[in-house]
Amino acid sequence: LTNGDFGFFIINQEELMITKYTGSDTVIEIPESYKNYKVTVIGASVFNDSKITEVTIPSSIKQIEDYAFSSCHSLTKVNLSEGLEILKFRRVLFRSLSATFWASSISMPMTFFSPAEVSTNS
């Protein structure tokens, strides 16, 4: 299946995996669904070596496969959507990114953490 810039693989009667990205946009929003399917997996090496600078991952994603965002040297921001549950990560997702990316550029909703994991300086 294809939808514009994305290619998909049917996992089952309800779910899809993104298998390729052929677009030229640098700011990407992963689709939450396509047709009557929920997009739940970002496949291996989908964005490998692409020119994306920012990606938003919807709450429907449950798994990100190996090297999904490896060698994305221009990637500076990752947005994890409200309601996103704990993801099942495979090996290396963001290979070859700078240390400054890790320090400041992953935006996670507070619901991503359990209350015990969140501390405040009050």
C-alpha positions in Angstrom: 0.0 0.0 0.0 1.2 3.5 -0.7 -0.1 6.9 0.5 1.8 9.9 -1.0 5.3 9.7 0.5 4.8 6.6 2.7 4.8 2.9 1.8 3.0 0.4 4.1 2.9 -3.3 4.9 -0.3 -4.9 6.2 0.5 -6.6 9.5 -3.0 -7.8 10.2 -6.6 -6.8 9.7 -6.2 -3.7 11.8 -2.5 -2.6 11.7 0.1 -1.3 9.2 3.9 -0.9 9.3 5.5 2.0 7.5 8.1 0.4 5.2 9.4 3.4 3.3 9.5 7.2 3.0 10.0 8.6 -0.5 9.1 12.3 0.2 11.3 15.3 0.2 9.7 17.1 3.2 12.1 17.8 6.0 9.4 18.1 8.7 7.5 14.8 8.9 4.4 13.8 10.8 4.0 10.0 10.9 0.4 9.2 9.9 -1.7 7.7 12.7 -3.8 5.7 10.3 -4.3 5.0 6.6 -7.6 3.8 5.2 -9.1 1.6 7.9 -5.8 0.6 9.4 -3.9 1.9 12.4 -0.2 2.6 11.8 1.5 0.8 14.7 5.1 0.1 13.5 7.9 2.2 11.9 9.9 -0.3 9.9 13.6 -0.9 9.7 15.7 1.9 8.0 12.6 3.7 6.8 14.2 7.2 7.3 17.8 6.0 7.1 20.0 8.7 5.7 17.1 11.0 4.8 17.2 14.8 5.1 14.4 15.1 7.7 14.9 17.7 10.4 11.9 17.0 12.6 9.6 14.1 13.1 6.3 13.7 15.1 5.5 10.2 16.2 1.8 9.6 16.9 0.3 7.8 19.8 -0.6 4.8 17.6 3.0 3.7 17.2 3.9 0.8 19.4 7.2 -0.3 17.9 10.1 1.2 16.1 12.4 -1.2 14.2 16.2 -1.3 13.8 17.9 1.8 12.3 14.6 3.6 11.6 16.2 7.0 11.9 19.9 6.1 11.6 22.2 8.5 9.8 19.6 11.3 9.8 22.3 13.9 10.2 19.8 16.8 9.9 17.3 15.5 12.4 17.2 18.0 15.3 13.8 17.4 16.9 11.6 14.3 17.7 8.1 14.9 19.0 6.3 12.1 20.8 2.6 12.6 20.9 0.3 12.8 23.9 -1.0 9.4 24.8 2.0 7.5 23.4 2.6 4.3 25.4 5.9 2.8 26.1 7.5 1.9 22.8 9.2 -1.4 21.9 12.5 -0.3 20.5 14.7 -2.6 18.5 18.5 -2.0 18.4 19.8 1.3 17.2 17.2 4.0 16.3 19.1 7.2 15.9 22.6 6.2 15.0 25.0 9.0 14.0 23.3 11.9 15.7 25.1 14.6 17.7 25.2 14.6 21.5 23.4 18.0 21.5 20.4 16.3 19.8 20.1 13.9 22.8 20.4 16.7 25.3 17.6 18.9 24.1 15.6 17.7 21.2 13.3 14.9 22.2 9.9 16.3 23.2 7.9 13.8 25.3 4.4 14.3 26.9 4.3 13.9 30.6 2.0 10.9 30.2 5.0 9.0 28.7 6.4 8.7 32.3 4.9 7.1 35.3 4.6 9.4 38.3 7.5 7.7 40.1 9.8 8.6 37.3 9.1 12.3 37.2 10.7 14.5 39.8 10.4 18.3 40.3 12.7 20.8 42.0 10.3 22.5 44.4 
